[in-house]
Amino acid sequence: MQKIMLTGKIHLARITACELDYEGSLEIDPQILEAAGILPYEKILVVNRNNGERLETYAIPGRSGSKVFCLNGPAAHKGSVGDVITIMAFSVLDSSEALTYEPTIVVLNSSNDIVERKGRRK
């Protein structure tokens, strides 16, 4: 049996931009992606704490060190600059691996600085 498990999470990120005229996705600072164990172009679930919106898209790397979280394309309708979002990536694990797997989680402050690390990549 296989289980779909949370493997990477960015918690309390602030949206820095929304660009409707783009092909789509969520642009994220690659340093933050790496810290959370999320790969560029990996499928992600984005949850907006301010308005309850949820969307599936993929992560695209922005400029390193920029702390950018930019909703692009139609996803730009799902949030506004300053909204607090959580980004989650999931992977399929076999049952035995799922029992002991610990996801990589980073928590951000209001400036999108990493203030806490949990899980595999502390």
C-alpha positions in Angstrom: 0.0 0.0 0.0 1.1 3.6 -0.6 0.2 6.8 1.3 0.2 10.4 0.1 2.2 12.3 2.7 3.2 15.9 3.4 6.9 16.1 2.6 7.5 19.9 2.5 5.7 22.9 3.9 6.2 26.7 4.0 4.1 28.2 6.8 2.9 31.8 7.2 4.4 33.2 4.0 3.2 36.6 2.9 2.2 37.2 -0.7 4.5 39.9 -2.2 2.9 40.3 -5.6 0.0 39.1 -7.9 0.6 39.1 -11.7 -2.5 38.2 -13.7 -0.8 38.5 -17.1 1.4 35.4 -16.7 1.0 31.7 -17.7 0.4 30.6 -14.1 2.0 29.2 -10.9 3.4 30.5 -7.7 6.8 32.2 -7.8 8.9 31.5 -4.7 12.4 32.5 -3.5 14.5 29.4 -4.3 16.3 29.6 -0.9 13.0 29.2 0.8 12.0 26.4 -1.6 15.2 24.5 -0.8 14.9 25.0 3.0 11.4 23.4 2.8 12.5 20.6 0.6 10.3 21.6 -2.3 11.7 21.4 -5.8 11.2 23.9 -8.6 8.2 23.0 -10.7 6.9 20.5 -8.0 3.1 20.4 -7.6 2.0 22.3 -4.5 -1.2 23.1 -2.6 -1.6 26.7 -1.6 -4.0 27.7 1.2 -4.8 31.4 1.9 -5.5 32.1 5.5 -7.0 35.5 4.8 -9.8 34.4 2.4 -9.9 30.6 2.7 -9.0 30.0 -1.0 -7.1 26.8 -1.9 -5.4 26.1 -5.2 -3.1 23.6 -6.7 -0.3 24.8 -8.9 3.4 24.4 -9.2 6.4 26.2 -7.6 8.6 28.3 -9.9 11.9 29.7 -8.6 12.1 33.4 -8.3 15.2 35.5 -7.6 17.3 34.0 -4.9 17.2 36.0 -1.7 14.1 38.0 -2.8 11.7 36.5 -0.4 9.1 36.6 -3.2 5.8 34.8 -3.1 4.0 35.9 -6.3 0.7 34.5 -7.5 0.7 34.3 -11.3 -1.9 33.9 -13.9 -5.4 32.9 -12.8 -4.0 32.1 -9.4 -3.6 35.9 -8.9 -7.4 36.0 -8.3 -6.9 33.8 -5.2 -5.1 36.3 -3.0 -3.8 39.8 -2.5 -0.5 41.3 -1.5 0.0 40.8 2.2 -2.2 37.7 2.5 -0.8 34.9 4.6 -0.5 31.6 2.8 0.8 28.1 3.5 2.4 26.1 0.7 2.4 22.3 0.9 4.1 19.6 -1.2 3.1 15.9 -1.0 4.8 12.7 -2.1 3.7 9.1 -2.4 5.5 6.9 0.1 5.2 3.2 0.8 3.4 2.3 4.1 6.6 1.4 6.0 8.3 4.6 5.0 5.2 6.7 5.7 5.2 5.4 9.3 8.5 7.1 10.2 8.7 9.9 7.6 9.0 13.5 9.0 8.2 16.4 6.6 10.5 19.4 6.2 8.7 22.5 7.5 9.8 26.1 7.6 7.9 28.9 9.4 8.3 32.5 8.2 7.8 35.8 9.9 6.0 38.9 8.4 9.0 39.7 6.3 9.2 36.2 4.9 12.4 35.4 6.9 12.7 31.8 8.1 12.3 31.9 11.9 11.7 28.2 12.6 12.7 24.9 11.0 11.1 21.6 11.8 11.4 18.0 10.5 14.1 16.5 8.3 16.1 19.6 7.5 16.4 21.4 10.8 
